[in-house]
Amino acid sequence: MEARITSDKRAITECTVPELLELFVANLGEYEKIDHIGRKNRLVAGRMRIISAIKAKTDGTLRALLPLLSSPDPMLRLEAAIHCKELDRDAAVAVIKKLAERSDNVGREARHSMHLDEFLKEHVSTLPPEHVPKPWDSRLSGHRPPAGITRDELEPILFDAFPRDIAAALLALVRPAIRVWPQPLDPNAPATCSRFGGLPAMPSDWIWPTVDILPKGDFSWLDQPREKRPKFDQEPRWFIGQINCADLIGLAGVRGIFPHEGLLYFFGDSDVVTGCTGGGDDDCVLYWPETQGLERVNVPVADFEILPSCGLGFADMLDLPHPFSGAIEALALPKELRDRYHDLRETVSNYGVSAERFHELDRSKIFGWPDLVQGELDTFANTKKPCRLFAQIGNYDNGITSNSWGPGGLIYYVIDDADLAEGEVTRAVCDFQCT
């Protein structure tokens, strides 16, 4: 676990206009020093709150930013020009055009701003002012968690579809799993209920897990001994979901493996679970052995991303390896049998599901085999130890709002067999694939 993230800054609404301008400049300066997209997005949200506060404390405009059009910092000039176009369009556009001549990142951002202006002129929204988006069309929640195929049902299907030796090899690859199914969240559900999204229920003194924010382009610290490496700034990981272990009691897929009580938490670096960077992120699975006295915690930092929340239901299922997996590649099936296996695996994965839409990206589960978007998981390919899928989290909805991992992705938590056997679930590693 990393250091606790706290903030003792005064609320933006309490700042004077000069203080707000200082915050604006500092915000942009920090933005330019890092590559972490999640932190950058959070800084942009904070910058917009600063801008709103400046408007509220002045004449409702951003006139206070006009002096920044002549700042020696080119990125600051660009940001001020973008926000001041409504006040003095000629001056702002002149600054942007001049900056667009640069060959660096500032020039690229200036050209992007100009192209965006042209796009918006040509694509003015045709929606009437009174248009109100309809609630999201529920596709998964609202259905009871469907039970998967049983071994007695699967075995004759395999032996009818494949030669006996191939069928026996596939049967040996079958793994028990737990289907994790989104449900509308009961407003009266306790904070410790199983769910995706929202905020976790934790002990009051628990420390929010974080990820290092590395300085842009500076890797000199890699050559330093570990004890002399700098302490980097921290960014809180996104809270993906929690499972109350008591909800899994009686399910065959976790019998003898999961404890009967406590909360299991799943986190992820925002840049990993949105496809901005590769996987291999550890410290993402946490466990607390009790549920008494746990309450939803507050956001760890301002402008923190809280994901849509849904309840969860669970059901036993059996799972077969994905056609792209190393386990199936090792069988060296001819094309006809590989195609037949692809169709059969889809039938097994979708068994019992009556939802109108249920594809690979909608599948969440505990254990089983990963549904692969690209190919074998890096965490499978890059380890010399036997390992397996601990959990997979896909698209979900609560009947009104939805959440997906993108673009077109799935979150995986992978664990060494030895760690799982010892109950060391917090050693699981977060991986991600997307289209």
TARA-V864737 format. One line per field, one symbol per residue. ss: DSSP state (@ for helix, = for strand, . for the rest). A space follows every 50 residues. Layout:
ss: ???
This chain:
ss: ...........@@@..@@@@@@@@@@@@@@@@@=..@@@@@@@@@@@@@@ @@@@@@@.....@@@@@@@@...@@@@@@@@@@.....@@@@@@@@@@@. ....@@@@@@@@@@@@@@@@@@............................ @@@@@@@@@@@..@@@@@@@@@@.=========...........==.... ==.......====.=....@@@@..@@@....====.=======@@@@.. .@@@........======.@@@@.......=...====......==.... .........==========......@@@@.....@@@@@@@@@@@@@@@. .........@@@.====..........@@@@.....=======..==... .==.=...========@@@@@...@@@.======.
